[in-house]
Each structure stands twice: as structure tokens, then as C-alpha cells.
Amino acid sequence: MKRIVTKEDYIQSLKDLHHVVYYNGKRVEDVTEHPGLRPHINSAALTYELALRPEHEDLMTATSHLTGRKINRFTHIHQSVDDLIKKVQMLRLIAHETGSCFQRCVGFDALNATYMTTYDVDEKYKTDYFERFKKFLIQVQDSNVMVVGGMTDPKGDRSLPPSKQADPDLFTHVVERKPDGIVIRGAKAHMTGGVNSHEILLMPTQAMREEDKDYALICALPLNAPGVVLIFGRQTNEERKFEEGTDAGNPYGLVGGEALIIFDNVFVPWERVFLCGEYDMAGILVERFATLHRQNYGGCKGGVSDILVGATALAAEYQGTAGASHVKEKLAEMIHLAETIYSGSVACSAMGYKTPSGAYYPDPLLANTTKHNVTRHIYEISRLAHDIAGGIVATMPFHGDLQSSEVGRYVKKYLAGVKGIPVEDRMKILRLIENMSGGTALVESMHGAGSPQTQKVMYGRLGNLEQKKRWAKKIVGIN
Amino acid sequence: MAAINKKRIGIKYCGGCNPYYERVDLVQKVHSLLKNRFLFLGHDQENLDGLILVSGCPRACASKNLDQTEILLRSVIEENEFENLIEWLTTLDGSGKI
């Protein structure tokens, strides 16, 4: 594929992809022209555009350790603690531009998790997955394609392992091994940025046992491969994306734009297979991907929260409540919560370390703590935004009413706030708050990168409770 | 021909994760004021006479990992350094005046 450099290159590359995408039961011929998808594409496009700006290149670009060439950081393998920190800083800066998810971190984390794990698999089993993967990685770095990280399977009956499901396809698996490759079947759910990515890097969704070895699979394939079907997920208020004016809210969308991606007997050549049957390595891959992805959330959500804090402060100014002491106190609390989640992301990066592969990895306990805080703090930040902005967030008239020759004068008269502030500006900010602080955006902060309970499970494993008990005993003299 | 005598000034930014001010606006202000006397270029250009390191906060990330050690450097970490920056440039220029 021709190297994607600019936003325009990216959009053209999606037009050229001709992948099979469905939106509300209808086939989408050109994802870049579909109003339900375009905001997410515009958001992801900034990962290309910002990399070209001198004022962001230090964070948005890196030097490939494989080729020595300058690459987009989203295709980089972390070579130091500084790289881990720069990842988090980059996510915050992009969120300042979009106020929404820009999707590309999922593939970034999948690349890093696969890099370090294929190295370990080869060490244990004398396979050649790592060398295969490095060749794929160089292709990704040189072409600058967007890769979606495909981890979450539909999972069917959660009480049963993959091989015991009534329908074996509820976890993605190998159905046929051929001399030149494998055939896979299954699906991946909640695929952020799926419809506007070029490639998917599939990974197992959980630790596997021997009977599940056909499900222990890492492989990459283009999203226009025969047999791949993408169904875009419905979001709250998604019809706003079809509108213009104040009703549009955030032009970069609510969250990332998720899709259910189906693999209906898809062929994958061996050179793109990076794990196939080594079931005991699935668990470490999952843990690494989860840690790398949970590392992110204080960066991107911290940046998104900065926008929500700013919008809320403006709403207060526009309606004359900015001087109230309780409003100042609540804004301070919002800032505290946003910086708390950012601190977690920086901390787990600063405490990161080198894996045997040479790639750097964030501290897993701190990364899980960060994401766990996000599942709580984003709700509280949003609650405070609603508190300050007022009920008008939920009851404001349509943009059409503002523009109406019949009732527009009433909207302008009765939605007026502080003198001199245009009513349309007030409505834009209130609609942005509504957009960013409800529905899908909240659920995403809860379940993206894993539900809260998955982080609690990690506390049990990594929290070192026995050592803590020893310290307590020592202080009071218990032998 | 006038460009031959202009001092060549490189601009190196930090990444801009959470800047306290608009870094690009500050550089554009400098450029507007002194574009007739200086060539403002990317930090990776050759034969620079000076390098302005524009960071968004006191962490001064633009000043880290510098390759250029032979040229005059000026670090900026806040908006109100504008006047001092102009003074530094005009001193570099030798005129001492805007």
C-alpha cells in the first residue's frame, strides 16, 4: 500500500479499501461519505495530520528501531520509559483537538503486546513468529496504515470456555490449516475504529486451555479480505451526526465508533500468523495488551476531560454562575479528578520496564489502577458538568427552533444568559457537554479496555497481599 | 538577495501535551515582527545561527535531547517571555533594536 502521510491520503485510502461495512442494515459503499461514520474518520485523521505539525512532531512521531526511519508513533514499539510517557502525553494532546476518541491506540497496543509476546513464544517453542511479526510491523510502519486491535470475542455463555460453547464460532478460531495458511471463523466485538481502519490484528480474548488451542490465535489481515463483514454499532444520539449547527455537538463524534467484525471463513497466509495453537501463551498476551491499553486511559480521557472542564466553565460564564463559590469548588474537583487519572497513566509509564524482547512495558498494577479510576472518575466529572451546566443540557430546543422564522426569536429571548453572549454560542457549549457526558461516552469509560472487574482480578494477582500481611505482622511483632 | 544576510533561526517545539499557552501563536507573533530580519526555519535545518526552544510549560521538553550544541540557544517556557525573546533575537542580529 502507498504510504499514508496526510489526512487526505488517509481518507482516500479508506475510499479505495472497498471493505464490507453495514450501517443500520444497509451496505455502506463509501465510509468516508457516510455522515454516521465521518466524525470518527475525522477524529482518526488527526493522528495523521498532527504528526505533520512541527509543534507536535516530538510526541506524534518516533524513530523505528527496526529501520531507523521516522514513523508515526502509533506504529512504534516502545524503546524506553520515555517512549511510554510520550505515548500518554500524545494521547492527551490529541484529545485536546478532538474531545473524543481517536481510535488508533488499540492497534498501537496490539502491535506492542504482540511484539513482546511473539518473542517469548519463539524463545519457548523455537517458532519463527517474532521474525514474521517484525516483517509485518515494518510494513505497517512504512505504509502508516491504521490497525484495529481485535481482542474481544462475543463469548456467548460466559460460564463456558471457547471449545465448550454451543456455537464454536462465538470465539474466533482456526477452522482449517492449509499448506499456505489458515482459515478462521468467528467475530470480534466493540472494535473501536474498525470501519475506518485498514488492517486488524487479531488476538485471543482470554487465557486458553489445551482443549481451546484452536482459539489461541494471533494473526493480521486486511479488512477488505474476502469473508470480512463489519457492522457499525448504534450509539446514543447518533442521529446528531446527521445534523449540522448546534445539534451536531462534537463534530468528532461521541466516542470511537465501534463495530462488530465478522470473519466468515477468512483465509490468512502463514506469514501473517503470529500464534497458532500455543495455548499457554494466550494469557500473557491478553495481560500485556490489557495493561498497555489501560495505560492509555488517563491520557486520552484526561485530555477529553480537559475539554469537558473547559466547556463546563464556559457554560457557567455564559449563564452568570461562574462566580458562585460552589461552582468554583466543583470545577476544581473536576480538574482534580482529570489530573488524578492522568497521574496514573504517567506513573505506570514512569515505572515501566524492559521486557525480554527489548520493548518497554508499563507497570501493570498501576496501569490497571489508572483504568479503574477512569471507570469512576469520568462519571463523577460528567455528573459535576451536569450539575454546573443545569437542566438545560437535557431540555434545550433544536437548532431548527433557533433558526425558525416563527419561534427563533423566542429561543433567542428565553435562552439568553449573560448580556453579550450569543445564544447560539451558549447552545453550542451546552450541546457539547450533553454530547460528551452521557450515554455511550460513559459506558465507554466503564468498559473500554476491560470492565472494572477485570482490573479487580489483576489487583488480586499483582497486589502482593502476602507481603502486605508480613509488613503488618512485623510492625506489631507477630512471628 | 536580502535573504542572504538574514540570520537563520531554527524553531524547535516540545510535543505540546498540555501547554499553558498557545506556543504557535507566540512564534507567529515573533515571525510577524521580525520576518524581514530573520529566516525562521525548522530545527533540523543546516547552518542555523540560533535555535529557539519553545516549550509549553516549565518542564521544557523542547530543550531535551538536543543535537545542536554549537549554536546559540534560547528556551521559552511561557508567554510573557516574548519581550525577552525579541531582545535576544535583536542582540543576535547585532542591531539591538526592533
Interface residues (C-beta under 8 A of the other chain):
Chain A: P54 E55 H56 E57 D58 L59 M60 K86 Q89 M90 R92 L93 H96 G303 D306
Chain B: I11 Y13 C14 G15 G16 C17 N18 R23 V24 G42 H43 V54 C61 A62
